């Protein structure tokens, strides 16, 4: 059929009335059955085989100590992260995965595989078969940047860049005289602020990090309100005008809401166990202890006189936990 004939058929179909179902279903339209998508079936088959490969490959391998068990890998769809405490264990696990994958027709792409070492002086090469694995100082996993020191600073810098890009793409909306200010602010919260604060529940928020985030938010809010130099507006008036709260307080509320969700999970859940997990201890360097995520949440609890064990008990009751979260947020200054 020619292109002109195709356009005519499309226009005729667009003008044609919709075929409705029989009277006992007056609002249900007939739709042709959707043909099966063989790509979905193929992807499901690959993921199923990948899970089976990992299960067999890590049965006799050593990961990291996780309570009374061993945690060998973290996987989400086709993103797989192998864990080990020694270079030898990691090499054995990687090659075991390669051997099991070849039995099912899959293979490990060594060119897309990277390794990151955390607090280890060992710099020996890691190989999968005869292919060398590249060492990297950081990598992105599920949208978050991971580094040997935790990655909060790098992750925040990346989030700020992505939020600025999302805000720039919506410039016609911010400049529009038709769209109301309330709608612009709702779009900002859903399309820009959500990008900025993605994964903030696991950040260790320091003063410098909160300042960078707050500066980014304030700048965008002033652009939405069209407050440009020499006109000025204080931060407090800006937040009141736009009905926004300080970024530290919002991160605190998101973090503790997420912690309560994890604490209500059943025993043995990885997310719940991670909140109590204590890495192998050694001798730390001289000086003040570094600020970690764990120390930050204990500091928040101490500010309102709640212990960690008491917080775990309160989290089981959603209403009690909501009041606890509000108390934690109100203690912020």
N, C-alpha and C positions, 0 to 999 in steps of 0.2 A: 504494500500500500504506500502511496506517495505521502510526503509530509503534509501536503494540503489536505488530503483525505483524512489523515490522522487528526489534524486540527479540527476539521469539520465534525468528525465523530466525537471528539472530546467536547466540543461546544454543545452538540446535540444531547450528549449524555448529561452535561451539566444542567441543561434546561429541563430535562425529563424529571417528572415527579418521582419521589422516593417510593419504593414499594414497601408498604407496611405489612406487618404480620396479620394473621386473622384477628377477628374482633376480640377474642379473649386475650390477645396481646397487642393492644392498640399502639403502644409506644416502642415496640421492638421491631427494628428494621431487619429485613433479610440480608445477610452477608454471605458471600461465597466462602466456603471453608478455606482456611489458610493452608497453603501447601506446606508440608514438613520441610523445615530448614535443615538440610544435611550438614551444614557447617556447625550448627549447634550440637548435633549428635556427635560429630567428629571431635569437637572441643571437649564435650563431656567424657568421651572415651579416653582422650589424652590425659585429662585431669585425673580420671579414675586410675589409669595406669601409673601416673606420676605418684599418686598416693601409695599405691602398692609397691612401687620401686623404693620409695623412701622408707616404708615400713620394713621391708626386707633388708635394706642396706644398713639401717641404723639399729637393727636388733642387737648386734653384738658390739656396737661401737660405743665409745665414751663421749658424752657431751659435757655440759656443765652441771654441777651439783644443784639440784632443784628440790629442796626439801629432802625427802627420803628417796627421791628418784633422780633420774638423769634427764636433762632436756637436750635433745640432739639437734633439733631443727625447728625453724619457724617457717611456715609456708602459707601463702595467700594466693590462690589460683596458681599461676605459673611463676610467681616470685618466691624463690626458695632461699633461705638463709641457714647455712650449716654452722653449728656452734661447737667449739672444742676449747679445752684449756691448754693443750700442747700442740705444737706444730705437727708432731707425729700422728696424733689422734685425728687432726683435721685432714691431713693427707690421706690417711687410711679411709676416713669416712667419704671423702670426695671420690676416691677411686672405687670404693664399694658402690656408690651411687652410679658411677659410670658403668661398671660391670653389669649391675642389675638392669640399668636402662637399656643396654645393648641387647639384652635377652628379650626385651619386649618391643624392639624396633625403635626405641628412642635413643637420644644421645645428648650428652652435656656439651654445650657450646662453650669451649674454653675461652674464646675471644670475648664473650659477653660475661665471663665470670671474673669477679674481682675479690680481693681479700683485704681485710682491714685488721690490723693488729692493735690490741689494747693492752697497754702497760706490759710490754715484753721486749727484752733486748734482742731476742732471736730474730735474725733477718735472713735466715736460710730460705731458699727458693721453695715455692709450693708448686707442684706439678700434678696435672690430671693426665695420666698416661704419659705421653712425651711432650705435652703442651704446658708451657709455663703460665701460671696465673699471675696477673698484674696486681701489685700492691697499690692501694689508693689511700690517701689521708682522710677521705670522707666518701660517702655515697648516699644516694637518695633511695629510701625504701618506703613505699606506700605514701609518697608525698611529703615525707619528713626527711630532713638531712641528719645523718648519723655520723659522728666523729668519735675518736678515741676518748675525748673529754666530755662526751654527752651530746654536743651538737646544738645546744640551744641558741647560741649566738649566731651560728651560721644559718640555722633554721629560721630565726627571726628576720635576719637580713633577706633571706629568700622570700619569706612571706610578705615583707614590706614591698619588695620589687613587684611581686605578683599582684598585690593589692593596688599599687600605683597603676599597673597595666590595666587592671579591671576598671579602675576609676576613669582612666583616659579613654577607654572604649565607650564609656557612657557619657562622654562630653556633650553630645546633643541633648541629652536629657537634662543635665545640670544647667544648660544655657536656655532651655525652653521657657517661654513665658506662659505656656498653656498648662503645663503640669504643675500641680500645686506643690507647696513646700513639704507638706506632710507625706505626699506620695514619693517625692524625691528622697526624703529621709528613710522611708521604708525600703526603697530600692537600694539605698546606700547600705543599710543594715544587712539586707539579704544577699546582695551581689558583691559588695566590697568588704564590709567588715567580717563577713563569714570567711572570706578568703584570707584576710589578715590574721584571724585568730584560729585558723585550722590547726588542730593539734596542740592548742595552748594548755590543755589540761596536764600535759606532761612536761611543761617548761619549768625550769628553775628561774623564777622571775627576780632579777636583780634591779637595782635602781637605774642603772644605765639602760637595761633592756626595756623597762617600763617607760622610760623617758623617750626612747626612740619610737615606741609604739604610739604613745600619746601625742607626740609631735606629728606623726603621720595622720592620725585621726583628726586632730585639730585643724591641720592644714586643709584636709578635704572638707570638713564641715564649714570652714570659712569660705571656701570656694562655692559651696552649695548656697550659702547665705549671701554670697556676693559681697563679702567684706574684704576690701582690698585697701592697701595703703593709699592715702594717709588715714583712712578710717580704721579704727581699732575696736576690739571687743575683748574683754577679759575672758580667761578660760572658764571661770565659774558662770559668767553670763552666757557664754557660748553653749555650755552643757545644759543650762536651764532652758535656753531658747530652743534647742534641738531635742530636749528630753533625753539626753545621753548621760551616762554615768562614767566616772573615771575608769580608764582602761584597767587599772590594777584591781578595782573592785569587780569588774565584769569577769576578768580572768579568774579571780578568787571564787566567784560564784560558779563558774563553769567547772573549775577544777574540783571543788568539793561536791558538786552534784554528780560528777563522773565517779569520784571516789566512792560515794554512797552507792551508786549503781554497781560498782565492782564488789563492794563488801556484801551486797545482798546475793551475790551469785553462790551457787552450791560449792561445797568443799571439794577441793581438787581442781577447781577451775584455774587456768594459768593466770588470768588477769587478777584474780583474788590472791593467789599465791605470790604474785609479783610485788604486791604491796607490803608483804612481810618478808620478802626475800632479802637475805643479807649476804653480799658477796664474800668470797674468801678473804679473811683479814690478813694483813701483813703489816710491815712497818711503814708508816707514812712519813713524808718529809717534814722537816722542821717548819714551824710557823703556824699561823692560824689555819684551822681546818677549812677546806674549800666548801663553798655553799653548794649543797646538793639538793635535789628535789625532795629527798627523804627528810633532810634537815629542815627544809622550808616548811613542810606540812606539820612537823612536830613543833616548830616555832609558832605557827598559826594556832595550833591547839593550846599551847602554853599561854598564849595571850588571853584566852578566855577560860583558862583553868580546867581544861579537859585533857584527860590522858588518851593515849592511842587505843587502849583496851576499851575504855568507856565510849570512844567514838565508834568502835566496831559494834558495840551493843546498840547504840542509838541508831545506827544506819539500818537496822532491821525493821524499824518502824518509820515509814515514809513521812508521816506527819511530824514526828519528833525530829527526824533528820532535816526537814525543811526549816524548822525553827532553829536548829543548830547551824545550818548554813547561813541563815540570816544573822545570827549572832556573830558568826565568823566574819561576815562581810561588814557588819556595823562596827567591828573592832578595828577595821582598817582606817587609817588616817593619812 
